[in-house]
């Protein structure tokens, strides 16, 4: 780690010494259930973070929400109305009881448990980076840490908070897990999550077959048409992820439901695909049936921009100064980073510690990435006011 100032060395050395404390906080978070609709659990994770901030003297506030978990906002420093925003979400996709079934454990250089990659280590990393700048100062702008509650379901309560904070930010670092390759993310698809409900007419499937109108047949025809909309060369995918319907085996199905996932690269692709989806849902392929479509969640894409590219080159250069090469990737997954980027803030995603197999029982964290990713973020913050030097290209 050559060419570091005394201030940079103090900050990086402090972070290096905090690995045991980072792991202790991570274990607390992973062993606390926090599914998106589990307000008490998501708030309990927030409680762990608040106690950490209190121990470090980091100012913070709770932003109450009646339905979803409360948001948590932490701040370090003051000054002109421009900030550096560190983001992360506290919710997971797992049900209550999952933490007790498979609690945090360390095995062979990796940690395991629900949310151990997506994205509780990112929360820990951001919390310790806020703490080190509270302790030593030196940030190139005031820092804001936003710890939200409901990203896994499209951030219905958090999107407005993210956009408000991002409008004031000169840079946004979203601590989703670093990719298994070690890369961070400079581009993501957007997504629309929808529910489709089809109504038919019940009848006895033996005695009165001709009197029934099958909602299951109708939804099956729609599913085939919806999947045919996938256009990989243009970044469009449509997936029906769940299907339910019918009453009994000997009844013509009076109703059926499905959930649809659309992914897209930009607004034009989104609008064109949605027009075709709405046409398929609105057309009665089986006479006598009807259908309705409801959007229940939506993410905006993280679209590459020159400002985002400059921020990536700056971050990559700082990581390289610490002996780590961090490439950039595009992914079809969605994240809150799209909301930040949509209001014009230069945004990087997947700046968190490296992990993989998110949303599965095999989810893991590479333990040796925890401190280096925190150090790369801290050095990027320290040097953000400097002109970026030549670094790896985003790809």
C-alpha positions as CSV (number, residue, x, y, z in Angstrom):
1,X,0.0,0.0,0.0
2,X,2.4,2.6,-1.3
3,X,1.7,6.4,-1.6
4,X,-0.7,6.6,1.3
5,X,-1.0,9.6,3.4
6,X,-0.8,9.3,7.2
7,X,-4.6,10.0,7.4
8,X,-5.3,7.3,4.9
9,X,-3.1,4.8,6.8
10,X,-4.8,5.6,10.1
11,X,-8.2,4.9,8.5
12,X,-7.2,1.7,6.6
13,X,-5.3,0.3,9.7
14,X,-8.3,0.9,11.9
15,X,-10.6,-0.9,9.5
16,X,-8.1,-3.8,9.3
17,X,-8.2,-4.2,13.1
18,X,-12.0,-4.3,13.1
19,X,-12.4,-7.7,11.4
20,X,-13.4,-9.5,14.6
21,X,-15.9,-6.7,15.5
22,X,-17.3,-6.8,11.9
23,X,-17.8,-10.5,12.1
24,X,-19.5,-10.2,15.5
25,X,-22.0,-7.6,14.2
26,X,-22.5,-9.7,11.0
27,X,-23.4,-12.7,13.1
28,X,-26.0,-10.7,15.0
29,X,-27.6,-9.5,11.8
30,X,-27.6,-12.9,10.1
31,X,-29.1,-14.6,13.2
32,X,-32.0,-12.1,13.1
33,X,-34.8,-13.0,10.7
34,X,-35.7,-10.0,8.6
35,X,-38.0,-11.1,5.7
36,X,-39.4,-8.1,3.8
37,X,-42.9,-8.4,5.4
38,X,-41.5,-9.1,8.9
39,X,-41.5,-5.6,10.2
40,X,-40.5,-6.7,13.7
41,X,-37.5,-8.6,12.3
42,X,-36.4,-5.8,10.0
43,X,-36.6,-3.3,12.8
44,X,-34.6,-5.7,15.0
45,X,-31.8,-5.6,12.5
46,X,-32.1,-1.8,12.6
47,X,-31.8,-2.0,16.4
48,X,-28.5,-3.8,16.1
49,X,-27.2,-1.1,13.8
50,X,-28.5,1.7,16.0
51,X,-26.7,0.3,19.0
52,X,-23.5,0.1,17.0
53,X,-23.8,3.7,15.9
54,X,-24.5,4.7,19.5
55,X,-21.3,3.0,20.6
56,X,-19.3,4.8,17.9
57,X,-20.9,8.2,18.3
58,X,-22.4,8.2,14.8
59,X,-25.5,10.4,14.6
60,X,-28.6,8.5,13.3
61,X,-32.3,8.7,13.1
62,X,-35.2,6.3,12.6
63,X,-37.7,7.1,9.9
64,X,-40.9,5.3,11.0
65,X,-43.2,3.2,8.7
66,X,-46.4,1.6,9.8
67,X,-46.4,-1.3,7.4
68,X,-42.7,-2.1,6.5
69,X,-39.6,-1.8,8.6
70,X,-38.5,1.6,9.7
71,X,-35.7,3.2,7.6
72,X,-32.5,4.1,9.4
73,X,-30.4,7.2,8.3
74,X,-27.0,7.8,9.7
75,X,-24.7,10.8,9.1
76,X,-21.1,11.9,9.5
77,X,-20.0,15.4,8.9
78,X,-21.7,18.5,7.8
79,X,-21.2,21.1,5.1
80,X,-22.4,22.2,1.7
81,X,-25.6,20.5,0.4
82,X,-23.7,17.7,-1.3
83,X,-23.1,14.3,0.2
84,X,-21.7,10.8,-0.4
85,X,-24.4,8.3,0.0
86,X,-23.8,4.7,1.3
87,X,-26.9,2.5,0.8
88,X,-28.0,-1.0,1.8
89,X,-31.2,-2.9,2.6
90,X,-31.9,-4.9,5.8
91,X,-34.6,-7.2,4.5
92,X,-34.1,-10.8,3.1
93,X,-36.2,-13.2,1.1
94,X,-36.3,-15.8,3.8
95,X,-39.2,-16.8,6.1
96,X,-39.4,-16.5,9.9
97,X,-37.4,-19.2,11.6
98,X,-34.8,-19.5,8.9
99,X,-32.1,-18.0,11.1
100,X,-32.8,-20.6,13.8
101,X,-32.7,-23.4,11.2
102,X,-29.4,-22.5,9.7
103,X,-27.6,-19.9,11.9
104,X,-24.5,-18.0,11.0
105,X,-21.5,-20.3,10.7
106,X,-17.9,-20.1,9.4
107,X,-16.4,-23.0,7.4
108,X,-13.4,-23.0,5.1
109,X,-12.9,-19.3,4.7
110,X,-16.6,-18.7,4.0
111,X,-19.5,-17.6,6.2
112,X,-23.0,-19.1,5.7
113,X,-26.5,-18.2,6.8
114,X,-29.6,-16.3,5.6
115,X,-28.6,-12.9,4.2
116,X,-24.9,-13.6,4.7
117,X,-24.2,-12.2,1.2
118,X,-27.4,-10.3,0.3
119,X,-26.8,-8.1,1.9
120,X,-26.0,-8.0,5.6
121,X,-22.2,-7.8,5.2
122,X,-22.7,-4.7,3.1
123,X,-24.6,-3.2,6.0
124,X,-21.7,-4.0,8.3
125,X,-19.2,-2.6,5.9
126,X,-21.1,0.7,5.5
127,X,-21.6,0.9,9.3
128,X,-17.9,0.6,10.0
129,X,-16.9,3.0,7.2
130,X,-19.2,5.6,8.8
131,X,-17.7,4.9,12.1
132,X,-14.1,5.3,10.9
133,X,-14.8,8.7,9.4
134,X,-16.6,9.7,12.6
135,X,-13.5,8.7,14.5
136,X,-10.8,10.2,12.3
137,X,-12.5,12.6,9.9
138,X,-11.2,13.2,6.4
139,X,-14.2,12.5,4.2
140,X,-14.3,14.5,1.0
141,X,-18.0,15.4,1.7
142,X,-20.5,14.7,4.4
143,X,-21.5,11.0,4.5
144,X,-25.0,9.7,4.7
145,X,-25.8,6.0,5.4
146,X,-29.2,4.8,4.4
147,X,-30.3,1.4,5.7
148,X,-33.7,0.6,4.1
149,X,-36.3,-2.0,4.8
150,X,-37.9,-3.5,1.7
151,X,-35.6,-3.8,-1.4
152,X,-36.4,-7.4,-2.0
153,X,-40.0,-6.4,-2.8
154,X,-39.3,-3.4,-4.9
155,X,-38.7,-0.8,-2.1
156,X,-42.3,0.4,-1.8
157,X,-41.5,2.4,1.3
158,X,-37.9,3.2,0.5
159,X,-37.8,4.5,-3.1
160,X,-38.8,8.0,-2.2
161,X,-36.1,8.2,0.6
162,X,-33.5,6.9,-1.8
163,X,-34.3,9.4,-4.5
164,X,-34.4,12.3,-2.0
165,X,-30.9,11.4,-0.7
166,X,-29.5,10.6,-4.1
167,X,-30.5,14.1,-5.4
168,X,-28.0,15.6,-2.9
169,X,-25.2,13.1,-3.6
170,X,-22.1,13.6,-5.6
171,X,-21.6,9.8,-5.5
172,X,-23.6,6.8,-4.4
173,X,-22.2,3.4,-3.3
174,X,-24.7,0.6,-3.0
175,X,-23.3,-2.2,-0.9
176,X,-25.0,-5.2,-2.6
177,X,-22.7,-8.2,-2.6
178,X,-19.7,-8.1,-4.8
179,X,-20.0,-10.6,-7.6
180,X,-18.5,-14.1,-7.2
181,X,-15.8,-12.9,-9.7
182,X,-14.9,-10.1,-7.3
183,X,-16.4,-7.5,-9.7
184,X,-18.8,-4.7,-8.8
185,X,-21.7,-3.7,-10.9
186,X,-22.0,-0.6,-13.2
187,X,-25.2,-1.6,-15.0
188,X,-28.4,-3.4,-14.1
189,X,-31.6,-4.2,-15.8
190,X,-34.9,-2.8,-14.5
191,X,-37.8,-5.0,-13.6
192,X,-41.6,-5.0,-13.3
193,X,-43.3,-7.5,-11.1
194,X,-46.9,-8.2,-11.8
195,X,-49.9,-10.3,-10.8
196,X,-52.3,-11.7,-13.3
197,X,-55.7,-13.1,-12.4
198,X,-58.0,-15.0,-14.8
199,X,-61.6,-15.7,-14.2
200,X,-63.6,-18.5,-15.9
201,X,-66.7,-20.5,-14.9
202,X,-67.0,-23.5,-12.7
203,X,-68.8,-26.7,-13.7
204,X,-68.6,-30.4,-13.0
205,X,-65.9,-31.7,-15.2
206,X,-67.8,-35.0,-15.9
207,X,-71.6,-34.3,-15.8
208,X,-71.6,-30.6,-17.0
209,X,-68.3,-30.2,-18.9
210,X,-69.7,-28.0,-21.6
211,X,-71.1,-25.5,-19.1
212,X,-67.6,-24.7,-17.7
213,X,-65.0,-22.3,-18.9
214,X,-61.5,-23.1,-17.8
215,X,-59.4,-20.3,-16.3
216,X,-56.5,-22.7,-16.2
217,X,-56.7,-23.2,-20.0
218,X,-56.9,-19.5,-20.5
219,X,-53.9,-18.7,-18.3
220,X,-51.9,-21.5,-19.9
221,X,-52.4,-19.9,-23.3
222,X,-51.4,-16.5,-21.9
223,X,-48.2,-18.0,-20.3
224,X,-47.1,-19.4,-23.7
225,X,-47.7,-16.0,-25.3
226,X,-45.9,-14.1,-22.5
227,X,-42.8,-16.3,-22.6
228,X,-42.6,-15.7,-26.3
229,X,-42.0,-12.1,-25.7
230,X,-38.5,-12.8,-24.4
231,X,-35.9,-11.2,-26.7
232,X,-32.4,-11.8,-25.4
233,X,-30.6,-9.8,-28.0
234,X,-32.5,-6.7,-26.9
235,X,-32.3,-7.5,-23.2
236,X,-36.0,-8.4,-22.7
237,X,-37.0,-11.4,-20.6
238,X,-40.4,-12.4,-19.4
239,X,-40.9,-15.1,-16.9
240,X,-44.0,-16.5,-15.2
241,X,-42.6,-17.5,-11.9
242,X,-45.7,-18.8,-10.0
243,X,-49.0,-20.3,-11.1
244,X,-52.0,-21.2,-9.0
245,X,-55.6,-22.1,-9.9
246,X,-58.5,-24.4,-9.9
247,X,-60.8,-25.8,-7.3
248,X,-60.7,-29.6,-7.5
249,X,-59.6,-32.2,-10.0
250,X,-63.2,-32.8,-11.1
251,X,-64.1,-29.1,-11.5
252,X,-63.6,-26.9,-14.5
253,X,-61.3,-24.2,-13.0
254,X,-63.2,-21.0,-12.2
255,X,-60.0,-19.0,-11.5
256,X,-56.3,-19.0,-11.9
257,X,-53.4,-16.6,-10.9
258,X,-49.9,-16.1,-12.0
259,X,-47.0,-13.8,-11.2
260,X,-44.9,-12.3,-14.0
261,X,-41.4,-10.9,-14.0
262,X,-40.3,-8.6,-16.8
263,X,-36.7,-7.4,-17.1
264,X,-35.5,-4.6,-19.5
265,X,-32.5,-2.4,-20.3
266,X,-34.2,1.0,-20.6
267,X,-37.5,2.8,-20.5
268,X,-38.2,2.3,-24.2
269,X,-37.8,-1.5,-23.8
270,X,-39.9,-1.4,-20.7
271,X,-42.8,0.4,-22.4
272,X,-42.8,-1.7,-25.5
273,X,-42.8,-4.9,-23.5
274,X,-45.5,-3.7,-21.2
275,X,-47.8,-2.8,-24.1
276,X,-47.5,-6.3,-25.4
277,X,-48.0,-7.9,-22.0
278,X,-51.1,-5.8,-21.4
279,X,-52.4,-6.8,-24.9
280,X,-51.9,-10.5,-24.1
281,X,-53.6,-10.2,-20.7
282,X,-56.5,-8.2,-22.2
283,X,-57.2,-10.6,-25.0
284,X,-59.5,-13.5,-24.3
285,X,-57.8,-16.6,-25.8
286,X,-60.6,-18.7,-24.3
287,X,-64.0,-17.2,-25.0
288,X,-65.9,-16.4,-21.8
289,X,-62.8,-15.8,-19.7
290,X,-61.6,-12.4,-18.4
291,X,-58.3,-11.3,-16.9
292,X,-56.7,-8.4,-15.1
293,X,-53.1,-7.3,-14.5
294,X,-51.7,-5.5,-11.5
295,X,-48.2,-4.2,-11.0
296,X,-47.0,-4.8,-7.4
297,X,-43.3,-3.8,-7.7
298,X,-40.9,-2.1,-10.1
299,X,-37.2,-1.4,-10.3
300,X,-35.6,1.2,-12.5
301,X,-32.5,0.1,-14.5
302,X,-29.0,1.2,-13.5
303,X,-27.9,2.7,-16.9
304,X,-24.3,3.3,-17.6
305,X,-23.3,7.0,-17.8
306,X,-20.1,8.9,-18.3
307,X,-20.3,10.1,-14.7
308,X,-20.8,6.5,-13.5
309,X,-17.9,5.4,-15.6
310,X,-15.6,8.1,-14.0
311,X,-16.8,7.0,-10.5
312,X,-16.0,3.4,-11.3
313,X,-12.5,4.3,-12.6
314,X,-11.9,6.3,-9.4
315,X,-13.0,3.4,-7.2
316,X,-11.0,0.8,-9.2
317,X,-7.9,3.0,-9.0
318,X,-8.3,3.3,-5.2
319,X,-8.7,-0.5,-4.9
320,X,-5.7,-1.1,-7.1
321,X,-3.6,1.2,-4.9
322,X,-4.5,-1.3,-2.1
323,X,-3.4,-4.3,-4.2
324,X,-6.8,-5.4,-5.5
325,X,-8.1,-5.4,-9.1
326,X,-11.9,-5.0,-9.1
327,X,-13.5,-5.3,-12.5
328,X,-17.0,-4.2,-13.4
329,X,-19.9,-6.3,-14.7
330,X,-23.5,-5.9,-16.0
331,X,-26.2,-8.0,-14.5
332,X,-29.8,-8.7,-15.1
333,X,-30.6,-8.5,-11.4
334,X,-32.4,-5.4,-10.1
335,X,-31.4,-3.2,-7.1
336,X,-32.1,0.1,-5.4
337,X,-29.1,1.5,-7.2
338,X,-31.4,2.1,-10.2
339,X,-33.5,4.5,-8.2
340,X,-30.4,6.5,-7.2
341,X,-29.0,6.6,-10.7
342,X,-32.4,7.6,-12.1
343,X,-32.2,11.1,-10.4
344,X,-28.8,11.7,-11.9
345,X,-26.4,10.6,-9.1
346,X,-23.2,8.8,-10.2
347,X,-23.8,5.3,-8.8
348,X,-21.9,2.1,-8.2
349,X,-23.5,-1.1,-7.1
350,X,-22.3,-4.3,-5.5
351,X,-19.5,-2.5,-3.6
352,X,-20.1,-4.9,-0.7
353,X,-18.0,-7.9,0.3
354,X,-17.9,-10.7,-2.2
355,X,-20.5,-13.5,-2.0
356,X,-22.7,-15.8,-4.0
357,X,-25.7,-18.0,-4.3
358,X,-28.0,-15.4,-2.8
359,X,-31.6,-16.3,-2.0
360,X,-30.6,-20.0,-1.6
361,X,-29.6,-22.2,1.4
362,X,-26.1,-22.3,-0.1
363,X,-25.6,-18.5,0.1
364,X,-22.0,-17.6,1.2
365,X,-19.7,-14.8,2.0
366,X,-16.0,-14.8,1.2
367,X,-14.6,-13.7,4.6
368,X,-11.3,-12.4,3.2
369,X,-13.2,-9.8,1.2
370,X,-14.8,-8.1,4.2
371,X,-11.9,-5.8,5.2
372,X,-10.5,-5.1,1.7
373,X,-13.9,-4.0,0.4
374,X,-14.3,-1.7,3.4
375,X,-10.8,-0.3,2.8
376,X,-11.5,0.3,-0.9
377,X,-14.7,2.2,-0.1
378,X,-13.0,4.3,2.5
379,X,-10.1,5.2,0.3
380,X,-12.5,6.1,-2.5
381,X,-14.3,8.4,-0.1
382,X,-11.0,10.0,1.0
383,X,-9.9,10.6,-2.5
384,X,-13.1,11.5,-4.2
385,X,-12.2,15.2,-4.5
386,X,-9.1,14.3,-6.5
387,X,-9.1,13.8,-10.3
388,X,-9.4,10.1,-11.1
389,X,-6.3,8.5,-12.6
390,X,-6.2,5.9,-15.3
391,X,-7.8,2.6,-14.0
392,X,-9.4,-0.5,-15.3
393,X,-12.2,0.0,-17.9
394,X,-15.8,-0.9,-17.0
395,X,-16.9,-4.0,-18.9
